[in-house]
Amino acid sequence: MELRELQDWFTPDELDPCPRCRQAAAIAMADAEALLCFHCGYIRWPGGETSVRQLQRPGAASETSVPDSRR
């Protein structure tokens, strides 16, 4: 299943504009304070951000954008 196919599971009023691609294809999960865009694959959570594409690449776990907690 393609990521964009998941978008069909939701009505347009359930989806928000993505902060990265600006398409109305993102689902916000308030309880988790997270967001997933079905158009570009952008993923944001309180600890950082990444994308579906980054997670699918080998060694991707070390490439996610996570704030430095030592500051």
N, C-alpha and C positions, 0 to 999 in steps of 0.2 A: 504494500500500500504506500502510495506517495503521501508526503506531508500535506500537500494541497488538497488531497482527497478528504482529509479530516475536516477541512473547512466546511464541507457540505453537511456535516453533522449539526451545524449551528445555524440559526437564523441570523440575518444581517444585524439585527439589533442586539444580538448577544456578543458580537465581536467589536473590538476597539481598534483604533488606529495604532499601528506599530510605530514605536519611536525611531526605529531604524529605517524601514522602507516606506513608511507613511500609508501603507495599504490598510484598509479596514478588515484585517484578517488575524488579529491577535486576540487571544483569550486571556483575560486576567483572572488569576486565582487569588482572591482577596485573603483567604485564610493563610495561604502560603506566602503571600506578598510576592508572587511570581507572575511571569508573563511569558507566553509562547506565541510566536507568530507563525501561522500556517502558510504564509506566503514566502517569507525569506528564511524562516527557521531560527530567528533570533530568540534567545532564551535569557531572561533576567530573573534573578532571585536576590534576596538580601545580601548574600555573600559574594555576588559578582554577576558576570554575564558571559555568554558564549553563544554558539549556534549549533544547530543540528549537524551541519557540515563539519564543524570542528570536532564534535564528539565522534563522528564516524571515521575520522582519520586516525591511523595508528599514532600513539603517543600524544593524543589530543588532551588528555587529562592535565598535562602540565602546561597547556596553552590557554586555559580558561583565564579570564580576567577576574582576579580576586583581589580585593583591596588588601594592602599590607596592614595587619592589625598591630604592628609594632609602633605605629605613629601615635 
